[in-house]
Amino acid sequence: MLVSAKEMMRKAAEGKYAVGQFNINNLEWTKAVLLTAQELNSPVILGVSEGAGKYMCGYRTIVGMVNGMLEELNITVPVALHLDHGSYEGAKACIAAGFSSVMFDGSHYPIDENIAKTTELIALANSKGISLEAEVGAIGGEEDGVIGGGEVADPDECKMIADLGVTMLAAGIGNIHGQYPANWKGLNFDVLAQIQAKTTGMPLVLHGGTGIPADMIKKAISLGVAKINVNTECQLSFAAATRKYIEAGKDLQGKGFDPRKLLAPGFQAIKDTVKEKMELFGSVNKA
């Protein structure tokens, strides 16, 4: 059964490793992430953006699919189903649909409004026993039409939001969604250290995990990052493997056009990417 991310975040922050949030886009994605987590005995967070929620026929459909897979695939590692970059209304809809964790992204509101809305959602999440992630300082790049410029969060604002009692906090430290440009300046570890100092022990979240060099990832984990989001990297590896299959003409051989065959290399590529990330984040055998 689905669990809140509270316990996995607490353990990750204490153990100095990070739990991966892997965004899901369809059945193949979900199955690949769950099987890899089980094989590696790692806790995992399935991320769903509001756009992916619409694409997969709504939040209830996703909850039904994920719960069915947990049972049918005998998944015993901790799994949280998490709304990624949720609006206020989206967060409420996911809580009602049976998600075990939600993110409310109030980073584009004035801090007072972010605090008011986050406070209300914390009360609702607590009443259902689920975890809540909040955000301060927009993350750069584009995610489902939400565009941010790679801002850096204000450590004092981070403390204000952390003190409300959120489970985990996403703070912009120069990270970007999608692929990183050649002139990217890297993560701002000074700000990360200040945020960690002011939010004492609050599990921090690194969005835009694709393309950040391994040494930066490890340093971020040492400074309190306990959750790292990965989406673009799985999409790229899935697309590359699918392209290779078609360019080799395998879809024209026998029943190679069958979607189960056509999508198999991409499915395996997602598994390989997730495995690589779980090993880097240090979550293997932490279930």
WOCORMO-V547542 format. One record per helix or strand. SS is the DSSP state (~ for helix, > for strand). FROM is the first residue (numbers start at 1). TO is the last residue. If there is no record, write none. Layout:
ss;from;to
SS;FROM;TO
SS;FROM;TO
//
This chain:
ss;from;to
~;6;15
>;19;23
~;27;40
>;44;49
~;50;55
~;59;72
>;79;86
~;88;97
>;101;104
~;111;128
>;131;136
>;140;143
>;146;148
>;152;152
~;155;162
>;168;171
>;173;173
>;176;176
~;189;198
>;203;206
~;214;222
>;225;230
~;232;247
~;250;252
~;259;262
~;264;281
//
